Amino acid sequence: MIVVTGSTGNVGAEVVRALAAAGTPVRALTRDASRAEPQQGVEYVSGDLSRPESVRPALDGAHGLFLLPGYPGLPELLADARRAGVERVVLLSGGSAGSGDTGNAISRYMAESERAVRESGIPWTFLRPSAFMSNTFQWIPQLRAGNVVRVPFADVRMAVVDPHDVAAVAARALTDDGHEGRVHQPTGPVALRAADRVRILASVLGRDLRFEAQPDDEARREMLETTPVEYVDAFFDFYVTGTLDESVVRPAVQDVTGRPPRTFEQWARAHAAAFG
Ligand SMILES: NC(=O)c1ccc[n+]([C@@H]2O[C@H](COP(=O)([O-])OP(=O)(O)OC[C@H]3O[C@@H](n4cnc5c(N)ncnc54)[C@H](OP(=O)(O)O)[C@@H]3O)[C@@H](O)[C@H]2O)c1
């Protein structure tokens, strides 16, 4: 039995699908299991990662755990997992986790989560993927309003990765031997600028989308409407100061899954309906 946290999210839902397709029993954690769509071989359970005691029943009888980062009660949750007999944890971390920069709120929570997992004594694998292709869903309101897509950090090239591929790597690390103590860095097959992603999405959707670079001050104002200031600062540190380089294409997806990472065009085709 493998417990998957974040099971309704971009990556977690794909981890659930990959494990279930391989015939591995899955317990999928969400804050509200009554809203989950039933799936063959998947048991949905309710639990809140910010209240570890609410997750404890889900860990009963589990031998594997796919874990999201950033929750303050992780040490307690991991102690419960160890007591329950979990012998493998795959942590979804991030590219900056190894930077050692505790002044960056995102790097800090990723690094703290990795430390909690290391200190738990449970054999672990860390995933430090590049930025997700699914971040493109943030453009949906603009696409509903018209054909202009204004995007922050326009000059930054990122080897964006399909959450499907991050999940495929996670599923292998959860079920195959040989991943213990390893850090996998899944990326997409090529580094793209925002303008490239808009052009590819336009071609997939058959729309005349126009890219505009959003000035930093406007991007900052807009991000502050929905995002705590320390995370806005963290993104500016990554992409304006340039402390995080996500342009490097790495072989992790090919090496772990035996097939190449999906392209942004494949991701856009698979999710075209979401932009309708
Ligand atoms: N976006 C990127 O480019 C990127 C890059 C590297 C790493 N990451 C990391 O990857 C993580 C997952 O990303 P994603 O895109 O798959 O996530 P997502 O689509 O935003 O989904 C978030 C998931 O977290 C669950 N969740 C939220 N709060 C919870 C809580 N208190 N207790 C239990 N579950 C909770 C949600 O489940 P319910 O709502 O059903 O409870 C949902 O399944 C991110 O949080 C980030 O730390 C992201």
PDBQT file of the ligand as one rigid body, heavy atoms in Angstrom, charges set to zero:
ROOT
HETATM    1  N1  LIG A 301       4.734  24.481  -9.566  1.00  0.00    +0.000 N 
HETATM    2  C1  LIG A 301       6.025  24.251  -9.743  1.00  0.00    +0.000 C 
HETATM    3  O1  LIG A 301       6.622  24.685 -10.747  1.00  0.00    +0.000 OA
HETATM    4  C2  LIG A 301       6.785  23.430  -8.724  1.00  0.00    +0.000 A 
HETATM    5  C3  LIG A 301       8.133  23.138  -8.952  1.00  0.00    +0.000 A 
HETATM    6  C4  LIG A 301       8.820  22.358  -8.017  1.00  0.00    +0.000 A 
HETATM    7  C5  LIG A 301       8.155  21.878  -6.885  1.00  0.00    +0.000 A 
HETATM    8  N2  LIG A 301       6.829  22.182  -6.695  1.00  0.00    +0.000 N 
HETATM    9  C6  LIG A 301       6.147  21.642  -5.496  1.00  0.00    +0.000 C 
HETATM   10  O2  LIG A 301       5.181  20.711  -5.941  1.00  0.00    +0.000 OA
HETATM   11  C7  LIG A 301       4.057  20.775  -5.067  1.00  0.00    +0.000 C 
HETATM   12  C8  LIG A 301       2.841  20.133  -5.728  1.00  0.00    +0.000 C 
HETATM   13  O3  LIG A 301       2.531  20.831  -6.891  1.00  0.00    +0.000 OA
HETATM   14  P1  LIG A 301       1.201  20.504  -7.714  1.00  0.00    +0.000 P 
HETATM   15  O4  LIG A 301       1.195  21.456  -8.875  1.00  0.00    +0.000 OA
HETATM   16  O5  LIG A 301       1.101  19.050  -7.948  1.00  0.00    +0.000 OA
HETATM   17  O6  LIG A 301       0.110  20.933  -6.637  1.00  0.00    +0.000 OA
HETATM   18  P2  LIG A 301      -1.360  21.507  -6.871  1.00  0.00    +0.000 P 
HETATM   19  O7  LIG A 301      -1.885  21.058  -8.190  1.00  0.00    +0.000 OA
HETATM   20  O8  LIG A 301      -1.342  22.938  -6.505  1.00  0.00    +0.000 OA
HETATM   21  O9  LIG A 301      -2.156  20.693  -5.746  1.00  0.00    +0.000 OA
HETATM   22  C9  LIG A 301      -1.912  20.876  -4.391  1.00  0.00    +0.000 C 
HETATM   23  C10 LIG A 301      -2.250  19.555  -3.698  1.00  0.00    +0.000 C 
HETATM   24  O10 LIG A 301      -1.944  19.721  -2.318  1.00  0.00    +0.000 OA
HETATM   25  C11 LIG A 301      -3.058  19.281  -1.566  1.00  0.00    +0.000 C 
HETATM   26  N3  LIG A 301      -3.090  20.075  -0.335  1.00  0.00    +0.000 N 
HETATM   27  C12 LIG A 301      -3.039  21.425  -0.207  1.00  0.00    +0.000 A 
HETATM   28  N4  LIG A 301      -3.072  21.761   1.099  1.00  0.00    +0.000 NA
HETATM   29  C13 LIG A 301      -3.150  20.590   1.799  1.00  0.00    +0.000 A 
HETATM   30  C14 LIG A 301      -3.211  20.261   3.176  1.00  0.00    +0.000 A 
HETATM   31  N5  LIG A 301      -3.210  21.218   4.131  1.00  0.00    +0.000 N 
HETATM   32  N6  LIG A 301      -3.280  18.955   3.531  1.00  0.00    +0.000 NA
HETATM   33  C15 LIG A 301      -3.308  17.972   2.593  1.00  0.00    +0.000 A 
HETATM   34  N7  LIG A 301      -3.234  18.222   1.272  1.00  0.00    +0.000 NA
HETATM   35  C16 LIG A 301      -3.163  19.513   0.880  1.00  0.00    +0.000 A 
HETATM   36  C17 LIG A 301      -4.268  19.508  -2.434  1.00  0.00    +0.000 C 
HETATM   37  O11 LIG A 301      -5.244  18.570  -2.064  1.00  0.00    +0.000 OA
HETATM   38  P3  LIG A 301      -6.766  18.918  -1.643  1.00  0.00    +0.000 P 
HETATM   39  O12 LIG A 301      -7.042  20.333  -2.089  1.00  0.00    +0.000 OA
HETATM   40  O13 LIG A 301      -7.564  17.891  -2.397  1.00  0.00    +0.000 OA
HETATM   41  O14 LIG A 301      -6.773  18.726  -0.168  1.00  0.00    +0.000 OA
HETATM   42  C18 LIG A 301      -3.708  19.174  -3.822  1.00  0.00    +0.000 C 
HETATM   43  O15 LIG A 301      -3.796  17.790  -4.039  1.00  0.00    +0.000 OA
HETATM   44  C19 LIG A 301       3.952  22.262  -4.799  1.00  0.00    +0.000 C 
HETATM   45  O16 LIG A 301       3.217  22.495  -3.617  1.00  0.00    +0.000 OA
HETATM   46  C20 LIG A 301       5.395  22.688  -4.671  1.00  0.00    +0.000 C 
HETATM   47  O17 LIG A 301       5.801  22.570  -3.313  1.00  0.00    +0.000 OA
HETATM   48  C21 LIG A 301       6.139  22.931  -7.590  1.00  0.00    +0.000 A 
ENDROOT
TORSDOF 0
